[in-house]
């Protein structure tokens, strides 16, 4: 089912945008950590736990999104993962306590893992080994 690269340009562009979810959710978040600590009246170590929770959720999510996308399909997994990612991001913005934020950041990371895992699987499905290497670079 290998097709010409040009027939997949739109999908490649969308997958490229989705692959930026995980790094953006960290890089845009880091500068706000002192403000978050002040807002919740906690020490910086507590706010750093939100980053650890995100990474833990991301790591845990990778364990089951691959098998899930193999069994129910790539599209539902990436769509639901992206939807949950967006909802969790909005919920993080409305968190009332640092504990809530830590839990929501775990969910945020869990959802971000869907895009990471499924993008690699989709690219492997669409391209040969050499084309895959070229596309990922």
N, CA, C and O of each residue as an XYZ file, in Angstrom:
548
protein
N       0.822     -1.186      0.000
C       0.000      0.000      0.000
C       0.869      1.254      0.000
O       0.459      2.307      0.487
N       2.063      1.125     -0.549
C       2.959      2.269     -0.630
C       2.502      3.165     -1.780
O       2.272      2.698     -2.896
N       2.377      4.438     -1.493
C       1.968      5.385     -2.510
C       3.034      6.442     -2.659
O       3.953      6.545     -1.847
N       2.896      7.220     -3.699
C       3.836      8.296     -3.962
C       3.800      9.318     -2.836
O       2.740      9.608     -2.281
N       4.965      9.861     -2.503
C       5.085     10.830     -1.410
C       4.201     12.056     -1.626
O       3.631     12.581     -0.669
N       4.083     12.513     -2.857
C       3.305     13.728     -3.114
C       1.821     13.529     -2.838
O       1.117     14.498     -2.552
N       1.335     12.307     -2.917
C      -0.083     12.076     -2.648
C      -0.399     12.154     -1.156
O      -1.567     12.171     -0.767
N       0.630     12.200     -0.328
C       0.447     12.240      1.120
C       0.861     13.574      1.742
O       0.951     13.670      2.965
N       1.112     14.592      0.943
C       1.652     15.843      1.489
C       0.756     16.475      2.545
O       1.255     16.960      3.560
N      -0.543     16.480      2.329
C      -1.460     17.060      3.315
C      -1.413     16.321      4.637
O      -1.363     16.934      5.703
N      -1.428     15.000      4.560
C      -1.364     14.189      5.772
C      -0.022     14.361      6.476
O       0.035     14.434      7.703
N       1.048     14.424      5.704
C       2.379     14.624      6.287
C       2.431     15.958      7.025
O       3.010     16.045      8.108
N       1.837     16.985      6.451
C       1.813     18.299      7.091
C       1.053     18.238      8.422
O       1.524     18.763      9.430
N      -0.108     17.604      8.424
C      -0.910     17.482      9.651
C      -0.168     16.657     10.700
O      -0.162     17.009     11.880
N       0.450     15.575     10.279
C       1.209     14.754     11.222
C       2.395     15.526     11.788
O       2.749     15.362     12.956
N       3.005     16.363     10.963
C       4.094     17.211     11.449
C       3.615     18.178     12.517
O       4.299     18.394     13.518
N       2.445     18.758     12.307
C       1.880     19.659     13.321
C       1.556     18.906     14.609
O       1.823     19.394     15.707
N       0.983     17.723     14.467
C       0.648     16.929     15.654
C       1.892     16.496     16.424
O       1.859     16.362     17.647
N       2.981     16.280     15.706
C       4.207     15.848     16.386
C       4.787     16.944     17.271
O       5.640     16.673     18.116
N       4.336     18.166     17.085
C       4.819     19.276     17.907
C       4.050     19.417     19.219
O       4.419     20.246     20.051
N       3.004     18.641     19.426
C       2.204     18.762     20.648
C       3.034     18.569     21.907
O       3.016     19.408     22.808
N       3.750     17.474     21.963
C       4.491     17.152     23.184
C       5.554     18.202     23.497
O       5.590     18.695     24.625
N       6.416     18.563     22.557
C       7.421     19.586     22.880
C       6.808     20.944     23.229
O       7.300     21.633     24.123
N       5.751     21.325     22.536
C       5.123     22.618     22.831
C       4.499     22.643     24.221
O       4.547     23.661     24.911
N       3.921     21.531     24.622
C       3.279     21.471     25.936
C       4.296     21.546     27.067
O       3.930     21.788     28.217
N       5.549     21.342     26.754
C       6.602     21.497     27.755
C       7.266     22.862     27.608
O       7.373     23.614     28.576
N       7.708     23.176     26.400
C       8.486     24.398     26.184
C       7.697     25.676     26.447
O       8.261     26.664     26.918
N       6.415     25.671     26.152
C       5.610     26.861     26.421
C       5.220     26.944     27.892
O       4.846     28.010     28.381
N       5.307     25.835     28.584
C       4.899     25.747     29.980
C       6.020     26.152     30.936
O       5.761     26.766     31.971
N       7.246     25.817     30.597
C       8.379     26.042     31.500
C       8.525     27.488     31.969
O       8.734     27.707     33.162
N       8.427     28.487     31.086
C       8.591     29.868     31.563
C       7.515     30.315     32.553
O       7.726     31.266     33.305
N       6.383     29.650     32.558
C       5.293     30.059     33.448
C       5.369     29.423     34.831
O       4.545     29.727     35.693
N       6.327     28.559     35.054
C       6.387     27.843     36.331
C       6.510     28.763     37.547
O       5.840     28.505     38.548
N       7.326     29.822     37.520
C       7.365     30.721     38.684
C       6.024     31.411     38.948
O       5.640     31.611     40.101
N       5.327     31.766     37.892
C       4.020     32.415     38.039
C       3.006     31.424     38.620
O       2.182     31.793     39.456
N       3.071     30.183     38.178
C       2.167     29.157     38.705
C       2.424     28.946     40.193
O       1.485     28.822     40.979
N       3.702     28.908     40.578
C       4.045     28.741     41.997
C       3.476     29.889     42.823
O       2.929     29.670     43.904
N       3.606     31.101     42.317
C       3.075     32.264     43.034
C       1.548     32.227     43.089
O       0.953     32.561     44.113
N       0.923     31.826     41.997
C      -0.542     31.782     41.929
C      -1.131     30.808     42.948
O      -2.130     31.110     43.602
N      -0.507     29.641     43.076
C      -1.013     28.638     44.008
C      -0.395     28.764     45.395
O      -0.793     28.056     46.320
N       0.571     29.658     45.542
C       1.216     29.851     46.837
C       2.015     28.642     47.297
O       1.995     28.284     48.474
N       2.722     28.014     46.357
C       3.520     26.828     46.673
C       4.972     27.062     46.263
O       5.289     28.034     45.577
N       5.837     26.165     46.691
C       7.242     26.258     46.319
C       7.442     25.729     44.901
O       6.590     25.024     44.360
N       8.574     26.078     44.317
C       8.833     25.683     42.932
C       8.896     24.167     42.765
O       8.578     23.650     41.694
N       9.301     23.453     43.806
C       9.348     21.991     43.723
C       7.989     21.373     43.458
O       7.883     20.372     42.749
N       6.958     21.962     44.023
C       5.600     21.460     43.783
C       5.193     21.671     42.338
O       4.543     20.815     41.738
N       5.568     22.799     41.785
C       5.232     23.079     40.388
C       6.045     22.178     39.465
O       5.559     21.778     38.407
N       7.264     21.859     39.850
C       8.078     20.959     39.039
C       7.471     19.561     38.973
O       7.726     18.811     38.031
N       6.677     19.218     39.967
C       5.975     17.931     39.936
C       4.992     17.857     38.767
O       4.698     16.769     38.271
N       4.488     19.002     38.329
C       3.576     18.994     37.188
C       4.304     18.551     35.925
O       3.724     17.870     35.079
N       5.562     18.931     35.795
C       6.358     18.506     34.647
C       6.653     17.006     34.729
O       6.584     16.295     33.727
N       6.981     16.541     35.925
C       7.210     15.102     36.115
C       5.945     14.304     35.817
O       6.009     13.240     35.200
N       4.800     14.815     36.252
C       3.530     14.129     35.991
C       3.257     14.055     34.493
O       2.792     13.030     33.995
N       3.542     15.136     33.774
C       3.350     15.158     32.325
C       4.218     14.093     31.663
O       3.743     13.323     30.828
N       5.494     14.055     32.042
C       6.417     13.096     31.440
C       6.036     11.653     31.800
O       6.162     10.750     30.972
N       5.577     11.444     33.020
C       5.139     10.115     33.442
C       3.912      9.677     32.638
O       3.834      8.532     32.192
N       2.960     10.587     32.458
C       1.791     10.288     31.638
C       2.171      9.983     30.202
O       1.622      9.068     29.587
N       3.113     10.751     29.666
C       3.575     10.528     28.296
C       4.229      9.154     28.165
O       3.970      8.424     27.209
N       5.074      8.811     29.128
C       5.754      7.512     29.090
C       4.751      6.367     29.229
O       4.829      5.380     28.498
N       3.824      6.496     30.153
C       2.824      5.456     30.381
C       1.914      5.294     29.164
O       1.571      4.172     28.790
N       1.528      6.401     28.551
C       0.639      6.355     27.399
C       1.218      5.602     26.224
O       0.488      4.951     25.477
N       2.526      5.687     26.056
C       3.155      5.002     24.931
C       3.034      3.488     25.036
O       3.087      2.783     24.028
N       2.871      2.994     26.253
C       2.774      1.547     26.441
C       1.494      0.952     25.858
O       1.489     -0.196     25.412
N       0.416      1.724     25.860
C      -0.829      1.119     25.383
C      -1.390      1.723     24.104
O      -2.283      1.125     23.503
N      -0.907      2.887     23.657
C      -1.449      3.456     22.422
C      -1.053      2.659     21.184
O      -1.836      2.565     20.239
N       0.145      2.087     21.173
C       0.565      1.282     20.026
C      -0.337      0.078     19.815
O      -0.911     -0.077     18.737
N      -0.473     -0.782     20.829
C      -1.381     -1.926     20.670
C      -2.827     -1.506     20.402
O      -3.542     -2.169     19.650
N      -3.253     -0.399     21.021
C      -4.619      0.069     20.799
C      -4.812      0.490     19.345
O      -5.842      0.185     18.743
N      -3.827      1.188     18.776
C      -3.966      1.630     17.385
C      -3.902      0.451     16.426
O      -4.482      0.506     15.342
N      -3.207     -0.615     16.807
C      -3.188     -1.822     15.982
C      -4.536     -2.533     16.007
O      -4.953     -3.110     15.003
N      -5.217     -2.493     17.146
C      -6.473     -3.243     17.252
C      -7.695     -2.452     16.787
O      -8.555     -3.011     16.106
N      -7.796     -1.171     17.133
C      -9.003     -0.423     16.740
C      -8.766      0.559     15.597
O      -9.714      1.153     15.083
N      -7.523      0.730     15.202
C      -7.219      1.613     14.087
C      -6.483      2.866     14.530
O      -6.610      3.309     15.672
N      -5.725      3.422     13.622
C      -4.893      4.586     13.929
C      -5.731      5.864     14.088
O      -5.493      6.671     14.987
N      -6.703      6.025     13.205
C      -7.480      7.266     13.194
C      -8.230      7.521     14.502
O      -8.114      8.616     15.050
N      -8.991      6.562     15.024
C      -9.699      6.840     16.283
C      -8.751      7.168     17.436
O      -9.048      8.027     18.266
N      -7.618      6.484     17.483
C      -6.673      6.714     18.578
C      -6.092      8.117     18.505
O      -6.015      8.811     19.519
N      -5.686      8.538     17.317
C      -5.076      9.868     17.213
C      -6.126     10.970     17.388
O      -5.826     12.020     17.956
N      -7.345     10.745     16.909
C      -8.395     11.756     17.083
C      -8.790     11.904     18.549
O      -8.879     13.020     19.060
N      -9.027     10.780     19.225
C      -9.396     10.846     20.642
C      -8.249     11.391     21.483
O      -8.468     12.172     22.409
N      -7.029     10.977     21.162
C      -5.875     11.483     21.897
C      -5.726     12.989     21.765
O      -5.440     13.678     22.744
N      -5.922     13.498     20.555
C      -5.813     14.940     20.323
C      -6.944     15.694     21.016
O      -6.722     16.768     21.575
N      -8.149     15.139     20.981
C      -9.282     15.769     21.666
C      -9.049     15.821     23.176
O      -9.266     16.857     23.805
N      -8.613     14.718     23.747
C      -8.344     14.688     25.189
C      -7.195     15.621     25.536
O      -7.212     16.259     26.589
N      -6.191     15.709     24.658
C      -5.076     16.629     24.871
C      -5.583     18.067     24.973
O      -5.184     18.809     25.871
N      -6.465     18.454     24.050
C      -7.004     19.819     24.057
C      -7.857     20.077     25.300
O      -7.741     21.131     25.925
N      -8.700     19.132     25.651
C      -9.553     19.293     26.835
C      -8.707     19.358     28.103
O      -8.958     20.184     28.980
N      -7.705     18.485     28.198
C      -6.832     18.492     29.378
C      -6.054     19.800     29.474
O      -5.838     20.312     30.573
N      -5.635     20.342     28.340
C      -4.936     21.629     28.350
C      -5.820     22.748     28.869
O      -5.374     23.584     29.656
N      -7.069     22.768     28.432
C      -8.012     23.775     28.930
C      -8.289     23.570     30.416
O      -8.384     24.535     31.174
N      -8.418     22.323     30.824
C      -8.659     22.031     32.241
C      -7.466     22.444     33.097
O      -7.648     22.910     34.222
N      -6.256     22.281     32.583
C      -5.059     22.727     33.315
C      -5.124     24.228     33.571
O      -4.747     24.701     34.644
N      -5.597     24.963     32.592
C      -5.692     26.419     32.742
C      -6.705     26.814     33.807
O      -6.626     27.910     34.361
N      -7.653     25.932     34.099
C      -8.685     26.244     35.083
C      -8.497     25.521     36.414
O      -9.387     25.552     37.263
N      -7.359     24.876     36.603
C      -7.107     24.126     37.843
C      -7.186     25.054     39.045
O      -6.714     26.190     39.001
N      -7.786     24.557     40.116
C      -7.981     25.350     41.331
C      -6.904     25.105     42.384
O      -6.792     25.865     43.346
N      -6.115     24.051     42.207
C      -5.063     23.746     43.180
C      -3.887     23.107     42.457
O      -4.006     22.661     41.315
N      -2.762     23.072     43.137
C      -1.586     22.446     42.536
C      -1.797     20.946     42.369
O      -1.290     20.354     41.416
N      -2.533     20.331     43.274
C      -2.810     18.897     43.157
C      -3.666     18.598     41.930
O      -3.426     17.620     41.221
N      -4.654     19.436     41.688
C      -5.468     19.290     40.478
C      -4.597     19.439     39.242
O      -4.713     18.665     38.292
N      -3.730     20.434     39.260
C      -2.867     20.687     38.111
C      -1.939     19.505     37.859
O      -1.710     19.136     36.707
N      -1.409     18.916     38.903
C      -0.533     17.752     38.740
C      -1.301     16.604     38.080
O      -0.790     15.977     37.151
N      -2.502     16.326     38.540
C      -3.313     15.270     37.944
C      -3.678     15.557     36.497
O      -3.646     14.663     35.651
N      -4.021     16.796     36.221
C      -4.383     17.169     34.854
C      -3.180     17.140     33.918
O      -3.314     16.813     32.739
N      -2.010     17.480     34.440
C      -0.803     17.409     33.616
C      -0.472     15.952     33.282
O       0.039     15.667     32.199
N      -0.761     15.030     34.208
C      -0.584     13.608     33.906
C      -1.492     13.219     32.740
O      -1.051     12.567     31.793
N      -2.759     13.621     32.812
C      -3.710     13.344     31.734
C      -3.257     14.000     30.432
O      -3.391     13.410     29.359
N      -2.728     15.206     30.522
C      -2.222     15.934     29.362
C      -1.110     15.135     28.684
O      -1.112     14.978     27.463
N      -0.172     14.636     29.467
C       0.917     13.835     28.920
C       0.431     12.516     28.353
O       0.906     12.062     27.312
N      -0.513     11.906     29.040
C      -1.094     10.651     28.576
C      -1.713     10.833     27.192
O      -1.541      9.987     26.314
N      -2.424     11.926     27.002
C      -3.054     12.203     25.710
C      -2.021     12.563     24.647
O      -2.182     12.184     23.487
N      -0.971     13.281     25.014
C       0.064     13.664     24.048
C       0.780     12.445     23.485
O       1.262     12.478     22.353
N       0.853     11.385     24.254
C       1.528     10.171     23.794
C       0.829      9.553     22.591
O       1.477      8.901     21.772
N      -0.464      9.744     22.472
C      -1.205      9.163     21.348
C      -0.651      9.663     20.026
O      -0.419      8.876     19.108
N      -0.440     10.959     19.928
C       0.074     11.521     18.683
C       1.465     10.981     18.385
O       1.754     10.605     17.249
N       2.307     10.942     19.373
C       3.681     10.488     19.175
C       3.739      9.055     18.653
O       4.451      8.771     17.690
N       3.006      8.172     19.276
C       3.031      6.757     18.898
C       2.366      6.529     17.549
O       2.917      5.836     16.695
N       1.202      7.098     17.354
C       0.438      6.825     16.137
C       1.088      7.467     14.916
O       0.999      6.918     13.818
N       1.731      8.604     15.081
C       2.418      9.233     13.948
C       3.492      8.299     13.410
O       3.589      8.099     12.199
N       4.291      7.731     14.288
C       5.324      6.797     13.834
C       4.709      5.589     13.135
O       5.215      5.146     12.104
N       3.633      5.060     13.683
C       2.979      3.901     13.072
C       2.405      4.255     11.701
O       2.546      3.481     10.754
N       1.765      5.409     11.587
C       1.216      5.839     10.297
C       2.305      6.017      9.256
O       2.148      5.607      8.106
N       3.403      6.624      9.658
C       4.501      6.847      8.718
C       5.092      5.510      8.266
O       5.453      5.355      7.099
N       5.190      4.560      9.172
C       5.688      3.225      8.804
C       4.720      2.537      7.831
O       5.148      1.824      6.924
N       3.434      2.753      8.025
C       2.436      2.164      7.132
C       2.505      2.771      5.734
O       2.290      2.077      4.740
N       2.802      4.060      5.659
C       2.728      4.789      4.393
C       3.991      4.703      3.544
O       3.915      4.826      2.321
N       5.144      4.496      4.164
C       6.397      4.609      3.432
C       7.286      3.384      3.608
O       7.177      2.643      4.585
N       8.170      3.197      2.628
C       9.185      2.159      2.754
C      10.188      2.586      3.816
O      10.133      3.709      4.318
N      11.098      1.691      4.152
C      12.080      1.977      5.199
C      12.923      3.205      4.855
O      13.146      4.060      5.711
N      13.388      3.297      3.620
C      14.207      4.446      3.214
C      13.391      5.736      3.188
O      13.860      6.783      3.636
N      12.171      5.656      2.663
C      11.308      6.842      2.633
C      10.950      7.293      4.044
O      10.896      8.490      4.325
N      10.707      6.332      4.929
C      10.380      6.652      6.319
C      11.517      7.431      6.968
O      11.281      8.440      7.633
N      12.728      6.975      6.779
C      13.886      7.673      7.353
C      13.985      9.095      6.829
O      14.276     10.025      7.581
N      13.742      9.258      5.546
C      13.795     10.590      4.937
C      12.677     11.487      5.470
O      12.903     12.665      5.748
N      11.479     10.935      5.610
C      10.340     11.716      6.103
C      10.533     12.140      7.557
O      10.196     13.265      7.924
N      11.064     11.260      8.371
C      11.241     11.571      9.786
C      12.350     12.589     10.013
O      12.382     13.260     11.044
N      13.253     12.702      9.055
C      14.318     13.701      9.223
C      13.825     15.025      8.705
O      14.556     16.014      8.745
